[in-house]
Amino acid sequence: MMKKYSKNRPTTLIKYLQRLIVLAVMISISPQLAAQLCSKNDTPETISPSNYKRNDIGELLDLRVNNNNLTWRRCLYGQQWDNASQSCTGNPVKLNWQNALLTAKSNGWRLPNTKELMSIIDRQCFSPPLHPVLFPEAPASLTSGLWTSTPLQTNLDGTETYTAAWTIGLGHGKLRHQTINQLNFVIFVKN
């Protein structure tokens, strides 16, 4: 018996491929022209602005029960919150993993672990996969990501000599690992 395929599956795949091609062309021409792509019809909502309390200094309090009242900075490191325009100004700065950890700590914040960072990824959007109302002006990038505090592995002898850590890609929103000397963007969180 032949396997039947859903009529919607090829259409969804074609739509996804079309969006991906448009995005790749836009980014190759000019990263500033790249606009976030969201498919509200194809994917159930994963992030809702109503789950966050926003303040005037560019912070979000996560009201979801499972997230232990995390507070997020709305702007990436290097950007500043402008309350009048409700947006981030300036350019985000990329850091290697060790500098990202130190910078977060010296500013009274920390890097999120993989579970925390994945909790703010909007599965309906990519390039960037962050909700545009909650995290405005997040950069689109097919090669860079957001650092997590989670190293790729711990050494069996208990030493802390890490060579790689987990990131979330700013193109597709998926978890991946990169060597700790690579440069990635940083978003801060605190409890």
C-alpha positions in Angstrom: 0.0 0.0 0.0 1.4 3.4 -0.9 1.9 5.9 1.8 -0.3 9.0 1.6 1.3 12.4 2.2 -0.5 15.4 3.6 -1.3 18.0 0.9 -0.2 20.7 3.3 3.3 19.3 4.0 4.7 20.2 0.5 3.2 23.6 0.7 4.7 24.3 4.1 8.1 23.1 3.0 7.9 25.2 -0.1 6.9 28.3 2.0 9.8 27.6 4.4 12.3 27.2 1.5 11.1 30.4 -0.1 11.5 32.3 3.1 15.0 30.9 3.6 16.0 31.9 0.1 14.7 35.4 0.5 16.5 35.7 3.8 19.8 34.5 2.5 19.6 36.9 -0.5 18.7 39.8 1.8 21.5 39.1 4.2 24.0 38.6 1.5 23.1 42.0 -0.1 22.9 43.9 3.2 22.5 42.6 6.8 20.6 45.9 7.5 17.9 44.9 5.0 17.2 41.6 6.6 13.9 41.6 8.3 12.7 39.1 10.8 10.5 36.4 9.3 7.7 34.9 11.3 5.2 32.2 10.3 2.3 32.7 12.7 0.1 30.2 10.8 2.6 27.3 10.6 3.8 27.1 14.2 1.9 27.4 17.5 2.8 30.4 19.6 5.7 29.8 22.0 6.4 33.3 23.3 3.7 35.7 24.4 4.4 39.3 25.5 1.7 38.9 28.1 4.0 36.5 30.0 6.4 39.3 30.7 6.3 42.4 32.8 8.2 45.3 31.1 9.8 48.2 33.0 11.2 51.6 31.9 14.8 50.6 32.2 14.8 47.9 29.5 14.2 44.8 31.6 11.6 42.0 31.3 10.3 40.0 34.3 9.4 36.5 33.1 6.0 35.7 34.8 5.9 32.1 33.7 5.8 29.7 36.7 8.6 27.4 35.4 11.1 30.2 34.9 11.7 31.2 38.6 11.0 34.9 38.0 13.9 35.5 35.7 14.7 39.1 34.7 16.1 39.6 31.2 17.8 42.6 29.6 15.9 43.5 26.5 19.0 44.7 24.7 22.1 42.7 23.8 25.4 43.6 25.4 26.6 46.9 23.7 23.1 48.2 23.1 21.2 50.6 25.4 17.5 50.8 26.1 15.7 53.9 24.9 12.4 54.1 26.8 11.0 56.9 24.6 11.2 54.8 21.4 10.8 51.4 23.2 13.8 50.1 21.4 17.5 49.3 21.7 20.1 51.8 20.4 23.7 51.2 19.5 25.4 48.1 18.2 25.6 44.8 19.9 29.1 43.7 20.8 30.4 40.1 20.3 32.5 38.6 23.0 34.3 35.3 23.4 32.8 33.0 26.1 35.1 33.8 28.9 34.8 37.5 28.4 31.0 37.1 28.2 30.9 35.4 31.6 33.1 38.0 33.2 31.3 41.0 31.6 27.9 39.7 32.8 29.2 39.2 36.3 30.9 42.6 36.5 27.5 44.2 35.5 25.5 42.4 38.1 24.0 39.9 35.7 24.9 36.4 34.4 24.7 34.4 31.2 21.6 32.2 30.9 22.0 28.5 30.8 20.8 26.5 27.8 17.3 25.8 29.2 16.8 29.5 30.2 17.9 30.8 26.8 15.8 28.3 24.9 12.8 29.5 26.9 12.8 32.9 25.2 13.3 31.6 21.7 10.2 32.3 19.5 9.6 29.2 17.4 7.4 31.2 15.0 10.3 33.5 14.0 13.8 33.3 12.7 16.6 35.7 11.9 16.4 36.5 14.7 14.4 33.9 16.7 13.6 36.4 19.5 10.1 38.0 19.8 10.4 41.5 18.2 8.3 43.2 20.9 10.2 41.7 23.8 13.7 41.9 22.3 13.7 44.7 19.7 16.7 45.3 17.4 18.2 41.8 18.0 20.5 41.1 15.1 19.8 38.6 12.4 22.8 36.3 11.8 23.3 33.0 10.0 26.7 32.6 11.6 26.6 34.1 15.1 24.6 33.2 18.1 23.9 34.0 21.8 26.2 32.5 24.4 24.9 30.4 27.2 26.7 29.8 30.5 26.7 26.0 29.7 30.0 24.5 28.7 29.9 21.7 26.2 31.2 19.2 28.7 32.8 19.1 32.1 36.1 17.3 32.6 36.0 14.0 34.5 38.6 15.1 37.0 36.5 18.1 38.0 38.8 20.8 36.5 37.3 23.7 34.6 39.2 23.6 31.3 36.5 24.1 28.8 37.1 24.3 25.0 33.5 24.8 23.8 30.2 26.1 25.1 26.6 26.1 23.9 25.0 28.9 21.9 21.6 29.5 20.3 21.9 30.5 16.6 20.5 33.9 15.7 19.4 32.6 12.3 17.5 29.4 13.1 17.2 29.5 17.0 18.7 26.1 17.4 21.2 24.9 20.1 24.7 24.4 18.8 28.2 24.4 20.3 31.1 26.6 19.4 34.7 26.9 20.7 35.0 29.4 23.5 37.3 31.7 21.6 34.7 32.4 18.9 32.8 35.7 19.1 29.1 35.7 19.8 26.5 38.1 21.1 25.4 38.2 24.7 22.1 38.7 26.5 22.0 39.0 30.3 19.6 37.5 32.9 19.3 37.4 36.7 17.1 35.8 39.3 
